[in-house]
Structures are given as structure tokens and as C-alpha cells.
Amino acid sequence: MNVLSLLEPSFAQFSARPALVWDGGTISFAELQGLVAGSAQRLAAGGVEPEDRVAISLPNDWRFAVATLATLALGATAVPLNPLLAPHERDEILADLKPRTLVTDVARDHADWAPPVDTGAPAIVLYTSGTTGRAKGAMLSHAAVAFAIRSWAEPVMALRDDDVVLAVLPLAHSYGLFGALLAPLLTGATVALLERFTPEAALAAIARHRVTVFPGVATMFKRLLETSALDHAAMQTLRIALSGAAPCPWEIADEWRRRTGVRILRGYGMTELFRPISYLAADPRDVPDSIGRPVPGVEVSIVDDDGRVEPAGAIGELWIRTPCAMTGYLDADAATREVLEDGWFKTGDLARLTEDGFVCIVGRKKELILRGGYSVYPQEVERTLAAHPAVAEAAIIGVPHPELGEEVAGVVALRPGEKVTADELIAYCRERLASYKYPRSVAFVDRLPRGSTGKVIKAALAASGLPRS
């Protein structure tokens, strides 16, 4: 089955109602269906066939929705790319992906609807940094995407057809794509598009469109809490908020509820899965240090280094088995085998389970830094820092951040006789990396601490009192 077939009942039942709204524009479900059909025809005329890969680099507006749905309609694989990627980063992904085409704009063409093409190709490929620092494409089947958006729409958010969901999360990422776009369209809810988050813009959009559901990240909630305009009146239409990507501290969720009267449903997911662990709309319980419990259809296990299952309360690696896990990384069998075993996905996160099944994250086995929901692999940033002529060696670590979860911090040793400031090195990286990847602080040492094998001991750096953001 093509997952787009799930949306056909919404196109028919809610044809006259708004599917997408934004400041100054509205697209009904019927118009969206016609635009998707028109865009699919244009893609096909350009040579796109079933099972081809279509890269999509568009911001959070109606064009992204149309291009993604049109690609799915053709039985091709949609590959959303973050518009914040630096040119060379995007080029590396495109070289790996080898797409039939790259979509950077969409014409407002209408056409008659044709049934979506069934295909065995992945529905979506989402790129993520993995264990090597090289971006890898996580392949998600049509069945996996169908399970994901149903799970978002039903147990997680309990969406209704009269809901209005704020889409300010990056739609090129799993959380925004599934939770803020596809799940709402599945249920006949309206998606309120907001291209860029600011507290003022979010509050204005919530008021203007009478938003009822707000999927966000901890950073957004923290910044909104810092505004004097946030109160019960400002959130009067909102019934729930959701957090994802970087963990949302309980202090933020608690203060948000006290200030607004609205609960934040905290949860956990990643590019390769979706949101396998979450608080659910129908369950009023909250455990302050937990990210929730497995959603229906998902299993979790805490495993020690030898692969043995740990009892409740013990700390081990979190493994997850879910129908919406990726089938593998694109053209990367070895990397796939590292994380998938007998249907279980090895998250690399250290966690414990409570007696009643709540999952508590306590750390990570892998070095991947999660900054505000974006994945930053240290090796990539280290290579950039080390390319500066004044730098002899560099290390990147994640340091705690109250809003983002983690911030990117650099530690460098300079070449003899060389001088450079931290600000100069930060600017150097900022010019060469995506905006969420470059270090916000750089500390200087005479030499990096290394173990007997020559590997940098990053735990020693993290414990040395480096600048916190």
C-alpha cells in the first residue's frame, strides 16, 4: 500500500475545509489534492518514475507539503533536506543519494487526482548523522510511515478533525514531518504553517489560527516562558502541547502548565524510529524524570553490554522494537547491522525502566550530540576545527544546556607560535557548517588528554569545567 492512500478519505470528506493555513493564505483539502496531482504530473513529465528518489529542499510552507505528497503519489521516495544545510553538506548528501531530481520550488499547478502508485521502494529517506559522522539515509517503508502517522494521530495526540496544529518544527525532520504535517492531514485537522520560530510569531499564529495543538521542542517552550505575554489568555484555544527531539526538562513542563494551564506531552524519538516512547493524550500521569512509556505496538528493553536484559531499575542500553523502525540505512549495510538486531533498534542511549514501565534516560553510550533536536556528530565539527591553520588538534563535546539539552563545545590545542581567539574559531566553523552544528564556545588547552591507545579521553574534558552555554 502507498501511505498516501490513507489521506484520500480526508481529501474527500473535508474537501472544503482548510488543510493548510498561514499568515495571508489558505489551501483547502480539495485544493491541496489538486496541487499534489499537478505537482506529480510535473515531476513525472520531468522524468520521475516509481522508485526514483526525489530530494526536496524547501522551507516550512505549502510547497514542502505539496512536493512531498506529490513524490509519494508517484511511488517515488521523498527525501526532505534541511534548508539550513551548508552547500557542501547538501552536496555530500546528494552525492550519496543520487536522486532523480532536486525540488527547490513548486508551481501552483492543478490536475485531476490519480490513485497513488503502489511500490516496494521506501516512502521516505531521512538523513541523519550516525556512528561515523557521515550523513546516512534512514529508509522508512510505506508501512512504517503509516504506523507512525496513525500513532501520532491517535494515541499520542488524539487528534480531532476540528484541531488546528501549529507546524513550526522543521518539516524536513521526522518530528515535524510526522507529528505536525502528515498526522494532522490524516485526521482532517488544519495545519498552521509558520516558517520560522520566534516567541512573538508563535503567539501571533496561535491567536490568529486558534491553534489547539502545539508540537515543539524545549527551546521553544523556554523562550515562550520568558515572554510576559504568555498566560492562560494567550493559550486559551490550546488543548495540548508536545515536546520531542531533545528531552524537555520537567521544570519547563511544570512551569508551562502552571503558566498556561496546558500540559506538555513529553516524548522520545529519533530519525530512524519516530516517537516510540511518549506520554499519551488520554493518560494524565506524569513522572518528572521520565520520557513516558512505549506507545501501543512498541516494545522496549534495557540491555547490558553482553546483550542480557536488565531488570526494572537497572541501567543499560535502551533497545526498541517498533513497526515503524527504518528498514536500514541507504547503501550502508555495515552501519545498519550496528544498530538493528533481530528487529531491535539499539538506540545508544542509557536508560532504566520503572516497575510500571516508564522509561528514564540517564545518558548516552554514543557521542552523538543532540542540540535542540538536531543531531551533531563531533567528528565532523572536529575536522572543520582542525582544518584551521592555527589548530594542532581539536575535540568536540556536548555540554549541558537548559533549553537545547546539549550545546556544542570545542576544545583545541594550537600549533606552536600560533595565535587565534575563540571567537575567530567559532566564526570559522560558522562559515563552514550548518547553523546548528558549529561550536558556541571554544576552550584552549596545551594538549588533549589521551589514553594508552591514543584516543582522546572526552570524559576528562567534560569534567574539566569547560565553559557552559
C-alpha positions as CSV (number, residue, x, y, z in Angstrom):
1,M,0.0,0.0,0.0
2,N,1.1,3.6,-0.7
3,V,0.8,5.5,2.5
4,L,-0.8,8.4,0.6
5,S,-3.9,6.3,0.2
6,L,-4.5,6.9,3.9
7,L,-5.1,10.6,3.1
8,E,-7.6,10.1,0.3
9,P,-10.6,9.9,2.7
10,S,-9.6,13.2,4.2
11,F,-9.4,14.8,0.8
12,A,-13.0,13.6,0.1
13,Q,-14.6,14.2,3.5
14,F,-13.1,17.5,4.3
15,S,-12.7,18.9,0.8
16,A,-14.0,22.4,1.6
17,R,-12.2,22.8,4.9
18,P,-8.7,24.3,5.3
19,A,-5.8,21.9,5.2
20,L,-3.0,24.4,5.3
21,V,-3.2,27.9,6.6
22,W,-0.6,30.6,7.1
23,D,-0.4,34.4,7.5
24,G,-2.1,35.5,4.3
25,G,-3.0,32.2,2.8
26,T,-5.2,29.1,2.9
27,I,-5.3,25.9,0.9
28,S,-8.4,23.6,1.3
29,F,-8.2,19.8,1.3
30,A,-9.6,19.8,-2.2
31,E,-7.1,22.4,-3.5
32,L,-4.3,20.5,-1.8
33,Q,-5.3,17.4,-3.6
34,G,-5.4,19.2,-6.9
35,L,-2.0,20.8,-6.3
36,V,-0.5,17.4,-5.3
37,A,-1.8,15.9,-8.5
38,G,-0.5,18.8,-10.6
39,S,2.9,18.6,-9.0
40,A,3.0,14.8,-9.5
41,Q,2.3,15.3,-13.2
42,R,5.1,17.9,-13.5
43,L,7.5,15.6,-11.7
44,A,6.6,12.7,-14.0
45,A,7.0,14.9,-17.1
46,G,10.5,15.7,-15.8
47,G,11.4,12.0,-15.7
48,V,10.5,10.9,-12.2
49,E,9.3,7.3,-12.1
50,P,8.2,5.0,-9.3
51,E,11.0,4.0,-7.0
52,D,13.1,7.1,-8.0
53,R,14.5,9.3,-5.3
54,V,13.4,12.9,-5.1
55,A,15.3,15.3,-2.9
56,I,13.2,18.2,-1.5
57,S,14.9,21.3,-0.2
58,L,12.1,23.7,0.8
59,P,11.1,25.7,3.9
60,N,8.1,25.3,6.1
61,D,5.5,26.4,3.6
62,W,2.8,24.9,1.4
63,R,5.3,24.0,-1.3
64,F,7.0,21.5,1.0
65,A,3.7,19.7,1.7
66,V,2.8,19.6,-2.0
67,A,6.2,18.4,-3.1
68,T,6.4,15.6,-0.5
69,L,2.9,14.3,-1.1
70,A,3.4,14.5,-4.9
71,T,6.5,12.4,-4.7
72,L,4.7,9.8,-2.6
73,A,1.8,9.8,-5.1
74,L,4.1,8.7,-7.9
75,G,5.5,5.8,-5.8
76,A,8.9,7.6,-5.7
77,T,10.9,8.1,-2.5
78,A,10.7,11.5,-0.8
79,V,13.9,12.8,0.7
80,P,13.4,16.0,2.7
81,L,16.6,18.1,3.2
82,N,17.1,20.7,5.9
83,P,17.3,24.1,4.2
84,L,19.8,25.1,6.9
85,L,22.4,22.7,5.5
86,A,25.6,24.4,4.2
87,P,26.1,23.9,0.4
88,H,28.8,21.4,0.8
89,E,26.8,19.4,3.3
90,R,23.8,19.3,0.9
91,D,26.2,18.3,-1.9
92,E,27.5,15.3,0.2
93,I,24.0,14.1,0.8
94,L,23.1,14.4,-2.8
95,A,26.2,12.5,-3.9
96,D,25.2,9.7,-1.6
97,L,21.5,9.8,-2.5
98,K,21.8,10.1,-6.3
99,P,18.3,11.5,-6.7
100,R,16.4,11.7,-9.9
101,T,15.8,15.4,-9.2
102,L,16.1,18.1,-6.5
103,V,13.0,20.1,-5.8
104,T,13.6,23.7,-4.7
105,D,10.3,25.2,-5.8
106,V,6.8,24.2,-6.7
107,A,4.5,25.7,-9.3
108,R,0.8,26.1,-8.4
109,D,-0.4,23.6,-11.0
110,H,-3.7,21.8,-10.5
111,A,-4.7,18.4,-12.1
112,D,-7.2,15.6,-11.6
113,W,-6.4,13.2,-8.9
114,A,-5.0,9.8,-9.8
115,P,-4.7,6.8,-7.4
116,P,-1.3,6.7,-5.7
117,V,1.2,4.2,-7.2
118,D,1.9,1.2,-5.0
119,T,5.6,0.4,-4.7
120,G,8.1,-1.6,-2.8
121,A,10.5,1.3,-2.6
122,P,10.9,3.3,0.7
123,A,8.4,6.0,1.2
124,I,10.8,8.4,2.8
125,V,14.5,8.7,3.4
126,L,15.6,10.9,6.2
127,Y,19.3,11.8,6.6
128,T,20.9,11.6,10.0
129,S,24.5,11.5,11.4
130,G,25.4,8.1,12.7
131,T,28.3,6.3,14.2
132,T,30.8,7.5,11.6
133,G,29.9,11.2,11.4
134,R,28.9,10.8,7.8
135,A,25.3,11.6,7.0
136,K,23.3,8.4,6.3
137,G,19.8,8.0,4.9
138,A,17.4,6.1,7.1
139,M,14.9,4.3,4.8
140,L,11.3,4.3,6.0
141,S,8.8,2.0,4.3
142,H,5.2,2.9,3.5
143,A,4.1,0.6,6.3
144,A,6.4,2.2,8.8
145,V,5.2,5.7,7.8
146,A,1.6,4.6,8.0
147,F,2.1,3.2,11.5
148,A,4.0,6.4,12.6
149,I,1.3,8.9,11.5
150,R,-1.5,6.8,12.9
151,S,0.3,6.6,16.2
152,W,0.8,10.3,16.2
153,A,-2.8,11.0,15.3
154,E,-4.4,8.5,17.7
155,P,-2.8,7.5,21.0
156,V,-0.1,10.3,21.1
157,M,-2.1,13.4,20.2
158,A,-5.7,12.1,20.0
159,L,-6.3,14.5,17.0
160,R,-9.8,15.6,16.0
161,D,-10.9,16.9,12.7
162,D,-11.5,20.3,14.3
163,D,-8.0,20.6,15.6
164,V,-5.5,23.2,14.3
165,V,-1.9,22.0,14.6
166,L,1.0,24.5,14.7
167,A,3.7,23.5,12.2
168,V,6.7,25.5,13.3
169,L,9.0,22.4,13.7
170,P,11.3,21.8,10.7
171,L,9.1,19.7,8.3
172,A,12.3,18.2,6.9
173,H,12.8,16.3,10.2
174,S,10.9,13.3,11.5
175,Y,9.1,15.0,14.3
176,G,7.8,17.9,12.2
177,L,7.0,15.8,9.2
178,F,5.0,13.1,11.0
179,G,3.6,15.0,14.0
180,A,3.0,18.4,12.5
181,L,2.0,17.7,8.9
182,L,1.1,14.1,8.0
183,A,-0.8,13.1,11.1
184,P,-3.0,16.2,11.1
185,L,-3.8,15.7,7.4
186,L,-4.7,12.1,8.1
187,T,-7.4,13.2,10.6
188,G,-8.8,16.2,8.7
189,A,-7.1,18.7,11.1
190,T,-5.8,22.0,9.8
191,V,-2.0,22.6,9.7
192,A,-1.0,26.2,10.6
193,L,2.3,26.8,8.9
194,L,5.0,29.0,10.5
195,E,8.3,29.2,8.7
196,R,10.5,30.5,11.5
197,F,10.0,30.3,15.3
198,T,10.1,33.4,17.4
199,P,8.1,33.8,20.6
200,E,6.2,36.7,19.1
201,A,5.4,34.9,15.8
202,A,4.3,31.7,17.6
203,L,1.9,33.6,19.9
204,A,0.5,35.5,17.0
205,A,0.0,32.3,15.0
206,I,-1.7,30.6,17.9
207,A,-4.1,33.5,18.3
208,R,-4.7,34.1,14.6
209,H,-5.4,30.5,13.7
210,R,-6.9,29.4,17.1
211,V,-4.3,26.7,17.4
212,T,-5.3,23.7,19.6
213,V,-2.2,21.5,19.3
214,F,1.4,22.8,19.6
215,P,4.2,20.3,18.8
216,G,7.5,21.9,19.8
217,V,10.9,21.5,21.5
218,A,12.1,22.5,24.9
219,T,13.9,25.6,23.4
220,M,10.6,27.0,22.1
221,F,8.7,26.4,25.4
222,K,11.6,28.0,27.3
223,R,11.7,31.1,25.1
224,L,7.9,31.5,25.4
225,L,8.1,31.2,29.1
226,E,10.4,34.2,29.1
227,T,7.9,36.4,27.5
228,S,5.5,38.4,29.6
229,A,2.7,37.9,27.0
230,L,2.4,34.2,27.9
231,D,-0.5,33.4,30.1
232,H,-3.8,31.5,30.2
233,A,-5.5,34.0,27.9
234,A,-2.8,33.7,25.2
235,M,-3.2,29.9,25.3
236,Q,-7.0,29.8,25.6
237,T,-7.5,27.8,22.4
238,L,-4.7,25.3,23.1
239,R,-5.6,21.9,24.5
240,I,-2.2,20.2,24.4
241,A,1.5,20.8,23.6
242,L,4.1,18.2,22.8
243,S,7.8,18.1,23.2
244,G,10.3,16.0,21.4
245,A,13.8,15.8,19.9
246,A,16.0,16.9,22.8
247,P,14.4,15.9,26.2
248,C,12.2,18.5,27.8
249,P,13.2,19.1,31.4
250,W,10.4,18.6,33.9
251,E,11.0,22.1,35.2
252,I,10.0,23.6,31.9
253,A,6.9,21.3,31.5
254,D,5.8,22.0,35.1
255,E,6.2,25.8,34.7
256,W,4.5,25.8,31.3
257,R,1.4,24.1,32.8
258,R,1.3,26.5,35.7
259,R,1.6,29.5,33.5
260,T,-0.7,28.4,30.7
261,G,-2.9,25.6,32.1
262,V,-1.8,23.4,29.2
263,R,0.0,20.1,29.5
264,I,3.2,19.3,27.6
265,L,3.2,15.6,26.4
266,R,6.9,14.8,26.6
267,G,8.3,12.0,24.4
268,Y,11.3,10.4,22.8
269,G,12.2,9.5,19.2
270,M,14.8,9.7,16.5
271,T,15.1,9.8,12.8
272,E,15.3,6.0,12.5
273,L,12.2,5.3,14.5
274,F,9.6,8.1,15.1
275,R,8.1,8.5,18.6
276,P,8.2,5.1,20.1
277,I,8.1,6.4,23.7
278,S,5.7,9.1,24.8
279,Y,3.1,10.4,27.3
280,L,-0.3,9.9,25.7
281,A,-3.1,12.4,25.4
282,A,-5.5,10.1,27.3
283,D,-3.2,9.2,30.2
284,P,-3.0,12.0,32.8
285,R,0.0,10.6,34.6
286,D,3.4,12.4,34.6
287,V,6.7,11.1,36.0
288,P,9.1,14.0,36.3
289,D,12.3,12.2,35.3
290,S,10.7,10.0,32.7
291,I,10.1,10.5,28.9
292,G,7.0,8.4,29.0
293,R,6.1,4.8,28.2
294,P,6.1,2.8,24.9
295,V,3.2,3.7,22.7
296,P,0.8,0.9,21.7
297,G,2.6,-1.6,19.4
298,V,6.1,-0.7,20.6
299,E,8.4,-2.8,22.8
300,V,11.4,-1.6,24.8
301,S,14.2,-3.5,26.6
302,I,17.1,-2.4,28.8
303,V,20.2,-4.5,27.8
304,D,23.7,-4.8,29.3
305,D,26.9,-4.8,27.3
306,D,26.6,-8.6,26.8
307,G,23.1,-8.4,25.4
308,R,21.4,-9.6,28.6
309,V,18.1,-8.0,29.5
310,E,18.3,-5.9,32.7
311,P,15.5,-5.9,35.4
312,A,13.5,-2.8,36.3
313,G,15.6,-0.1,37.9
314,A,18.9,-1.3,36.3
315,I,20.7,0.9,33.8
316,G,21.6,-0.4,30.4
317,E,21.3,0.5,26.7
318,L,17.7,1.2,25.5
319,W,16.6,-1.1,22.7
320,I,13.3,-0.6,20.9
321,R,11.3,-2.8,18.6
322,T,8.6,-1.0,16.6
323,P,6.7,-1.5,13.3
324,C,7.9,2.0,12.2
325,A,11.6,1.4,12.5
326,M,13.7,2.1,9.5
327,T,14.4,-0.9,7.2
328,G,18.1,0.2,7.1
329,Y,20.5,2.9,6.1
330,L,20.7,3.6,2.4
331,D,23.6,1.7,0.8
332,A,25.2,1.2,4.3
333,D,24.8,-2.4,5.3
334,A,27.5,-2.4,7.9
335,A,26.1,0.7,9.6
336,T,22.7,-0.9,9.6
337,R,23.9,-4.0,11.3
338,E,25.4,-1.9,14.0
339,V,22.0,-0.6,15.1
340,L,19.5,-3.3,14.0
341,E,19.5,-6.8,15.5
342,D,16.6,-9.3,15.2
343,G,14.1,-6.4,14.8
344,W,15.5,-4.4,17.7
345,F,17.0,-0.9,17.3
346,K,19.9,-0.2,19.5
347,T,19.5,3.5,20.5
348,G,22.9,4.0,22.1
349,D,21.0,5.7,25.0
350,L,21.5,4.6,28.5
351,A,18.2,4.2,30.4
352,R,16.3,2.5,33.2
353,L,12.7,1.2,33.4
354,T,10.5,1.8,36.4
355,E,8.4,-1.0,37.7
356,D,5.3,0.3,35.9
357,G,7.1,0.7,32.5
358,F,8.1,4.4,32.4
359,V,11.5,5.0,30.6
360,C,14.1,7.2,32.2
361,I,17.1,8.3,30.1
362,V,20.3,8.7,32.1
363,G,22.9,9.3,29.4
364,R,24.3,8.0,26.1
365,K,26.8,5.4,25.1
366,K,27.5,7.1,21.8
367,E,29.0,10.6,21.3
368,L,26.2,12.0,19.1
369,I,25.2,15.4,20.4
370,L,21.5,16.3,20.4
371,R,21.3,20.1,20.2
372,G,17.7,21.3,20.2
373,G,16.6,18.2,18.3
374,Y,19.3,18.4,15.7
375,S,22.0,15.6,15.6
376,V,25.6,16.9,15.7
377,Y,28.4,14.3,15.3
378,P,31.6,15.6,16.9
379,Q,33.9,14.1,14.3
380,E,32.5,16.4,11.6
381,V,33.0,19.5,13.6
382,E,36.4,18.4,14.8
383,R,37.5,18.0,11.2
384,T,36.4,21.6,10.5
385,L,38.2,23.0,13.5
386,A,41.3,21.0,12.8
387,A,41.4,22.5,9.3
388,H,42.2,25.9,10.7
389,P,45.9,26.7,10.2
390,A,46.4,27.6,13.8
391,V,44.9,24.5,15.3
392,A,47.0,21.4,16.0
393,E,44.2,19.2,17.3
394,A,40.6,19.6,18.3
395,A,37.8,17.8,20.2
396,I,34.1,18.4,20.3
397,I,31.9,17.5,23.2
398,G,28.3,18.2,24.2
399,V,27.8,20.2,27.4
400,P,24.5,20.6,29.3
401,H,22.2,23.4,28.1
402,P,18.9,24.3,29.9
403,E,16.9,24.8,26.7
404,L,18.7,22.8,24.0
405,G,19.5,19.8,26.0
406,E,23.1,20.0,24.9
407,E,25.3,22.7,23.3
408,V,28.3,22.1,21.1
409,A,31.6,23.0,22.8
410,G,35.1,22.9,21.3
411,V,38.5,22.2,22.9
412,V,41.6,22.9,20.9
413,A,45.4,22.8,21.2
414,L,47.2,25.4,19.0
415,R,50.3,24.9,16.9
416,P,53.5,26.3,18.4
417,G,53.7,30.0,17.9
418,E,50.1,30.4,16.5
419,K,47.5,32.7,18.0
420,V,43.8,32.8,17.4
421,T,40.8,33.7,19.5
422,A,37.8,31.6,20.4
423,D,35.5,34.0,18.6
424,E,37.6,33.6,15.4
425,L,37.5,29.8,15.6
426,I,33.7,29.9,16.2
427,A,33.3,32.2,13.2
428,Y,35.5,30.0,11.1
429,C,33.2,27.0,11.8
430,R,30.0,29.0,11.4
431,E,31.0,29.8,7.8
432,R,31.5,26.1,7.0
433,L,28.8,24.3,8.9
434,A,25.1,24.3,9.3
435,S,23.9,26.8,11.9
436,Y,23.1,24.1,14.5
437,K,26.5,22.4,14.2
438,Y,29.2,25.0,14.9
439,P,30.6,25.3,18.5
440,R,29.2,28.1,20.6
441,S,32.3,28.0,22.9
442,V,36.0,27.1,22.4
443,A,38.4,26.4,25.2
444,F,42.2,26.2,24.8
445,V,44.5,23.5,26.3
446,D,48.2,22.7,25.9
447,R,47.3,19.2,24.7
448,L,44.2,17.0,24.6
449,P,44.1,14.2,27.2
450,R,44.6,10.8,25.6
451,G,44.5,7.2,26.8
452,S,47.0,4.5,26.1
453,T,45.6,3.8,22.7
454,G,45.9,7.5,21.7
455,K,42.2,8.1,21.8
456,V,41.1,11.5,23.3
457,I,39.5,11.0,26.7
458,K,36.4,13.2,26.3
459,A,35.1,12.3,29.7
460,A,38.1,14.2,31.1
461,L,37.3,17.2,29.0
462,A,33.7,17.2,30.1
463,A,34.7,17.0,33.7
464,S,37.3,19.8,33.5
465,G,34.9,22.7,33.9
466,L,34.8,23.9,30.3
467,P,32.6,26.9,29.5
468,R,28.8,26.1,29.6
469,S,26.5,27.9,27.3
